[in-house]
Amino acid sequence: MNKHLDLDSYMKNYEHRKEAKKNYKLTIENIKKLKRYASKIIRYPEQAEAFEYVDKLFPKVGVKNVPIYKVSPKDMDRLGYGGVGGFIDTISKTVVVSSVMSGFAGKAAHGAVVGKADVDEVIVHELCHYCYFAEGQRSVSRGMNEEFAYGWSIGYLRQKGHSDDYIIKYNFMPYFVGCAREEATKNILAQNGISHYEYNKQSAYQRKEFSGSYGKKIFERSKEIATDKGNKLIELYSKKLQEGPALVDEDLDGNRFDILDL
């Protein structure tokens, strides 16, 4: 056994644990501050339709008992949570939403798409995130987590009269377009006879030139891929919604991996 390698491994693990502990403490402190800054705490029966929708899907979680902290965008931004309509802290299981719903953007090369969401829609999305962890889902993959929340929110958005095309364009697109950028870039590289390996070997200047020449095409291709993923997500979760309440021990089936290419 190589003692030198064992020591290196130990030190790397030690540094990793040390950094994780530091981040954990910082997150706890930030959440405490956000709770103090909250202009309002939303509790059921306020926003009753949003709470009841998620409660029917996940009756064993008890989302009606979950307080939601409404915080100004300014306070969210200065603590590192800027540009989002809401989020859930997985450590404390705290749900936070922005006090101003001014739209949110998803960026890709040479473009951005802007989403639309009312506060009740953000509440549904974040409560679905809450259920993801409360029901014991172990994957911490952002892609899997977001797919779960976006997917189970579809029924609520339809109840409000949103078409599937609207849901994809204004709810899914800002997130999915960012996820699609790498695949879109590979597509455009292939069209120009450049392998991904060759691209990775290019200098920063060469990549910048490539982005300047093909950025618009990458952005348009990203939107195409994102729209396709959105349609697949709606198809999958339409079937799940027809089946009734979500199962507490729901399997992470292969279809999910197909959708988000995780």
Secondary structure, DSSP 8 states (H G I E B T S, - for coil): --HHHHHHHHHHHHHHHHHHHHHHHHHHHHHHHHHHH-SEEE-TTTTHHHHHHHHHHSTTT-GGG--EEEE-HHHHHHTT-TT-SEEEETTTTEEEEES----EEEEETTEEEEE---HHHHHHHHHHHHHHHHTT-----HHHHHHHHHHHHHHHHHHTT--HHHIIIIIIHHHHHHHTHHHHHHHHHHHTT--HHHHHHS-HHHHHHHHHHHHHHHHHHHHHHHHHHHHHHHHHHHHHHHT-S--TT----HHHHHHHT-
